[in-house]
C-alpha cells in the first residue's frame, strides 16, 4: 500500500454496495484515511443477505462475471482472493425454460455445447451464433477494454468516441443486433436478454451492451461459495485489516459545501464528519435531490433521466430438493416485446411475466437444511412511476408466480413451499433510496450512456465524486466495480487500466 505524501487526505464514501466497497479500498490503497458510511445494519447494499427461518438468501446480484475485478481489490493490498473466497465456474451459465413452447435451452460454458443446443432449434443459427459472438467481441474490445474504466466528464470525451461507436453500429438495439445473426424466435429471446440483467429493455438498449455476452464467454459465469454474503463479509474484513473505518446504521442527511467544495457530511444523528473527498456510491439522483442544497443549474436543463424497470423479488424455501433445476434459470412467459413495453413504457402489470430463478443450493448446500432448497425469483415490473398498489399487488403477484412455477418446472411447489417473503419497488426505494424504486438506477439507452450518464465527478463541486450503477460505466457488477476505477483516475489524474 502506497501512503507516500497522502496520509493526511481523508475520503468519505457513502454507500457500501460493491461500488462503495471498491471505492473505499482504492482510496485506502492510495494512502487516504477512509470512512465508509452505510445506512443499513449490514454492508453490501443490494448484495446484502436475508435469513428467514431455516433458509439463507442473497438479495442479489448473484451472477458474477469478470472475476478478475474482485481479484484486483485484494491485490491492492498484496493479498490473494483465493485465500479467502472460492469462485465456482457454472455450467450451464443459464437454463432457459420457454413456458409457451414447453422447451428448455441451456446456454452452456463451451461454445461447442451451446451450438449443439442451438442446432436443436435451427441448424443455421449455430453459425449465426458464432458471428454474433464475433461482433460482441469487437464491441467488447472497444467498450470494455478501452472505455469502461475511463471518465466521460467532458462532451469531447464522448465526441471522440463517435467514429468507433458508428463503426460498431451501436445506434442499433441489442434486439436488432441479435436478429441480424439469429432467425429462430426462441433463440433470439435467449441471446437478447442480457440488457435485462442491467435494467434495460433489449428493444431500446444500445447494442454496445452486447459486450456482456463476450464478457461472459471470455471470463465465464461464477458463483461465490457462501454467496454474496460471504463475498461482502470477506471484503469487509479486508477493509478492516487495512484500517478503513466502517459506520453502519447511519443515514446521511446532508452534504455540506462551501466555495464549490464538500467540507463535511451531516448524519441524521446530527454527527458531522469532515473530509477532503466525498464519494457518493448510491443513486446519484438521491444525492442531487435530497443531500445537496440544490441541483446544479446544468443538470436542471437536461430532461429527466429514464429509469430502469422495478424489481419484484420473491424469496422462499422448499421442503424438498428440485435437483433438475439449474443454478440460474430464466423462465420465459409467452409474451416478450409486449411485456417489456408494459413494464418500461406503459408501466402497468400485465397478465404475463418472465422470471429469473436463483437456486444457490444447486451449488452450495449451506443455503438450506439437508434435503431442502433455497430460491429467489426475480420478476421485472414497472418502477414506481407506475400506479400500482404494492400492498395488494405484492401478494397477488407472488401467488401468480408460485402457481406458474408449480404447474411447470417446480411441480408440487405449493405443498412444499415455506418461509415466503418478497421485496417490491417500494422496498428498493425505502431500503436503498433508489429513485422511483428502480432496480438498476438509469436505463442503459444510448442517450443515457457514457457522457450522457451521471458523470463520475460533480460539474461544480470539485471534490464530490460518484460511483455505482447510475454513473458511467453503468449497472452490472463489472460496471459498478469499474466505476471506482474511474473515480480513482479522476482523483489521481493517472489512468488505472481495464485490468485485463
N, C-alpha and C positions, 0 to 999 in steps of 0.2 A: 504493500500500500504506500502510495506516494503522498507524504504530508509536507513536502518542502514548500515553505513560504505561504501556505494556505491554511494553517491551523486555526487562524482566527476567523475564517469565514464560517458563518452559520447559515445553514439551509433548512428551511421548514417545508416539509412535504405533507400535503393534505390529502388523505385518502390512501388506504392500504390495499387496493387491488393490485394486480400484477404491475400496472404502470407505476403506482406509488412505491411498491417494494423495490422495483427495478431502479427507479429514480433515487431512492434513498441509498441504495447500495452503491450506485455510480457516484453520487455526491460524496459518500464517505470514502470511496476509493481515491477521490481527488484530494482527500485530506480535510474536507469540511467537517465541522461539527453538525450533526444531523439530528433533527427531531421529527418523528413520524406521528401524525395525528389521525386517529380513527374514531368515528362516531359510534360504531357498534362495539360489542363486548369481545369480538374476535377479529383477527386480521383476515384479509382476503377479499373483502367486498363481495362481488358476485361469485367468488371462488370459496366462500365460507362453507361450513359443514353443518348439517342438521342431524340431530339424533331424535328418533321417535320410536318409543317402545324398544323393541329388540333390534331396530334397524338403523344403519348409518346411511346418510345420503349426501353426496356432493351437491351443492347448489348449482354448480357449473362454473366455468366451462370444463367439459370432460374430454374434448378432443385435443390432444397435444400434437402439434406439428412443429417442425424446425426446432427440435430439442436442443440444438447447439446454443440457442439463445439463453436457455437456463444454465447450460454448462458455463457460459461466459460469466454469469453472475458469481459463481463460485471461484472461477479462475481469477477474478478481480482481486481475490484475497489469497491466491496461491493454494486454493483447495480444489478438490475434485468432486463433482456431483455424484459420481458412482460410489463414493464413500458414505453417502447419506441417503441416496434415493435410488430406486430401481424402476427404470422405464421399460415397459414391456411392449414389444412391437406386435401390433394386432393383425390378424388375417382371418376373415375379411376386414377391410377397413370399415365398410358399411354393408349391411344387408338391406336391400330394398324389398318391401312387400307391397305389391300393387293390388289393392283390395278389389277393385272393379274387375281386373283380369284374373285375380287369384294366382298371381305369378310372383316368383322370387328371383331377384337378380343380385348376385354377390359381386361387389366391387372389391377385387382381390389385391393382395400386396404385390403380385407379379403381373407384368403386362401380359404375359402369355396366358395366365389363368383368367385375367379379365377379358381378353379377346375370346377365349373359349365360351365365356358366359355371353358375350355379345353375339356370337355366332348362333346361339340358340334362338335369338330373335331375328337376326338378319346377318347373313354371311358377309355382305359388302360393308356393313358398318364396322367390322373388325379392322379393316384397312382404314376406314374413315376415322376410327378412334386414334390410330397412330398419327394421322395428320392433325387431329385435334390436339394431341399431346405435343406434337412438334410446335404448333402455333402457341400453345400455352407456355412452352419452354422459351420461345422468343420473347414473349411478354414478360416472363419471369426474369430473363437476363437484363431487361431494362428496368421494369417496375420494382423488382425486389433487390437485385444485386446493386443497382446504381442509384435508386431513388428513395427506397424505403427508410433509409437512415439519414437522409439529407433534409434540412429545413426548407420549407417553402414560405418564407416570410416576406418576400417581395414579389410583385407581379412579374418582374423579369425572370425570376427563378421558374415561374410557370411557363412564360412565353418561350424560354429557351428549350423547353422540352416538347413543344408543339410538333416539330418535324418528326421526332421519334414516335409520338403518340399517333400522328397521322399515318406513319408507315406501318404501325401495328394495328391500324383500323380500330382504334379504341373509341371511336364515335359509335361503333356498333354496341348492341347489348350482348350480355352473356348468352341469352337465348338465341339471338341471331348468329352468333359465332358457332355455337354448338350445332345449330340446324344446317350450317354450311358444310358440315362434315358428317352428320349423323341423320339418317332418314327414319328409323323406327321410332314411333312416338313414345314408347316405354323407355327406350334407351336415351332418347332426348331428355326426358324428365330426369333420369338418373344423373346425367352429366351436366345438368344446368342448375342443380340445387345449391351449389357452393355459395352463391350470394346470400342465401337464407341463413347460412352459418355466421354471417357478419351483419345481418339485419337488412339485407337488400332484396329487392324484387328482381328475379332473373330477367324479367321483361323490360326493366328500366335501368338496371345496373350496368355501368360501362364494362366492356369486355376486358379492361385492364385487370379486373379482379378474377379473371380466368387463370391468372398466375397461381391461384390457390391450388389448382389441380396439379400443376407441375411441382409445386412446393411439396404436396403430399407424395408424389412419385419420387422426388429426389431424396426426401428425408424420412418418409414413412409417417404412419399414424400410430401414436403411442398412448399408453395408459400408465400413469404413475401408481405403483402399488401403494395402497393406503389412500389413494385418491388425491384430489386437490387439497383436501385437508392435511394430508401428510406433506405435500409439496409446500404449502403455505407455512406449516409448522417448522419445516427444516430451513426455509428462508428466514423465518423469524429468528431461529437460533443463530443463523449466520449473521443477521443484523446485530443481535445481542452480543455475539462473540467479538464483534468489531465496534462495540460501544455506540451503536445508534440508539438514541432514546426513543422509546415507543410509549405513547399515551393512548389508551383505549377509553371508550365511553366518554369521549369529549367531542362535542359538536362545535364547529366553527360558526360564530355569529357574524363576524365582520373581518374584512381585510382592510387595515388602516393604511392609508397612503399619505405621502407628503412630498411635494415637489416632484411628482411623477415617479415616485419610488414607494414600494412597500416598506413600511417601517415596523409593523407589528401585526400579529393575529390576535383577535379577541375571541375567546371561547364563550359559550353560553354561561359558564360558571362565573364569568367575569375576569378570569385569568387573562393576562396579557403576555404574549410570547413575542419577543423581538428577534429579528433575523436580518440577514443580508440578502437572501434569496427566498422566494416563495414559489414552490412548485405545486400547482393545483392538479391533482390526479383524479378528479371526478368529472362530472358532466360540465363542460365549460359554461353552458347557459346558466347553470346554478350559480356559478361564480359571478358572471356578469349581472344577473338579475337580482341575486339575493345577498351577495357578500361585498360587492363594491358599492360605493356611493352612487355611481351612475354608470350606465353602459357607455362605452366610448361613442363619440359622435360618428365616427367612421362606421362602426357596427350598426348604428341605428339607421343608416342609409340603405343597408342591404336588406333584401326580402328575408322574411323569417325562414330558417332552415326547415327542410323536410326531415322528419324524424322516422326512425326505423319502426317496424311493427312492434307491438307489445308482445309479451310472452305470458302464457298461462302454463304453469308447471305443476304437474300432479305427481305427488310422491306417495309410494306405498310399498309394503312388503307382501310377500305371499308365503303361505304355509306349505308350499311345495316348490320344487325346483323345475323351471322350464328350460331344460338342458338344450333344447334345439334353438333357443333364442340367442342370437349373436350379441356381442358386447354393445355394438351400435346398430340399431335398426331404424330405417326410415320407412314409416308406414304411410303409404300414399293413398289418399282418397280418390274418388272418381274425378273430381274437378281439379284443375291446375291453374290455368290462366285466370279463369273467372273467380276462383277462390282468392288468388293473390290480389285481384282487383278489388274484391270485397274488403280485404284486410288493409291494403295500402291506400286505396283511393276512396272507396265508399265508407270505409271504417264501420262496417257492420259485421255482426256474427251471422254467417250463413248456416245452412243445414249441414254442410260438408266440412271436413277438416283434414289436414295431414299432420303427422306426428313424428317426433324423434324419440325413440326409446333408448334409455341408457340402462343397461343391466351390468353393473360392475361385478356382480357375483359370477359372471361368466369367466372372469379373470382372477378376481380377488375374493375369496370366500369370507374375508373378515367383515364384510359389509352386512352380513346376515347370519343368524344361527344356522347350524348344520341342517341341511335339508330344506332350507328356505332361500328365497331370492329377494334382493333389493332392487327396486325400479324407480326411475323417474321418467315422466313422459312430458316432453316439451311440445306445446301446441302454439304455433304463431296465431296471434289475434290482433285486432286493432289496438292502437295505443289509446291513451286517454282523451284524444280529440274526438273519439267516437262516443256516442251517447249510450253507454252500456252500464247497467247497474250490476256491478260485480258482486254485490251482496246476494243477489239472486242468481246471476248467470254463472258464478263460480261453481256452485254445487251442480247446477244443471249441466254445464259443460263437462264436469268431471264424471257425472253419471253417463253421459253420452259416450265419452271416451272409454270408460270401463265396459260398457255394453258392446262397443265396436271391437275392442280387443278380445273380449270374451267369445265373441262369435267368429273370430278369425284366428289370430296367431297365439292367443293365450286362453285356450279352452278351459272352462270351469273357473275362470278368474273370479267371478262374483262369489263363489263359495270358498275361495282361498285367500282373498284379499284381506289385509288388516293394516291398522295404523296409517290411515289415509289422511293426507292434508295437502294443501295447494297454495300456490302464490299466484296473484293476479297482477296486472299492470299497476294497480293501486299500491300493492306492496312494493313494487320496484320504485315507485315514486316516493313512498314514505321511508323505506329502508335505505335506499341508495341515493335519494334526492335526484332521481332521474327525471328529466323534463318530459312531461306527458307520459311518464311510466314507460318510455321507450326501452326496449330490451338491450339495444346496442347503440344508443345515442343517435347519431346522424345517419340518415340513409346514404349508402355509398353510390350516389349518382355521379356522373362525370362532372356536373356543375357543383358538386359538393366534395370534390377530391382535391388533394394537393393544396395549392394556394387558396382554393375556394372553401376548404375545410377550415375549422378553427385553427388559427396559427398557434405554433408552439411557444410563442412569446407575445405578450400583450403589445399592441401597437404603441400605446402611450406610456405604459408603466414598465420601465426598463428592466426591472428585476422580478417581474411576475411571469412565470412560465406555465405551460400547460402540457400535460401528458395524458394519454389514455385514449379510449375508443372514439371520443368526439373530435380528436385532433388528427393531424397528419402523423403517421400514415393511415390510421383508422382502426377499426374493430378487428376482433380475432386475436388470439394470443401472440402471433408473430408481430402484428401491427402494434398492439398495445405495448409489448416489451420494447420494440424498436423505437417507440416514441420517446422513451427515456434516453436513448442514444442521441436523438435529435436535440433534446434539451441539453445534454452534455456538450454537444458541439456548439450550441448557441452560447453556453456559459464560458467555455474554454476557447472558442474560436478555432478548434482543431477538429478535423474530420475524424469520426470514430471508426467508420467502416461497417460493412454489412455483416461481418463476422464469418463469412464463408472462407 
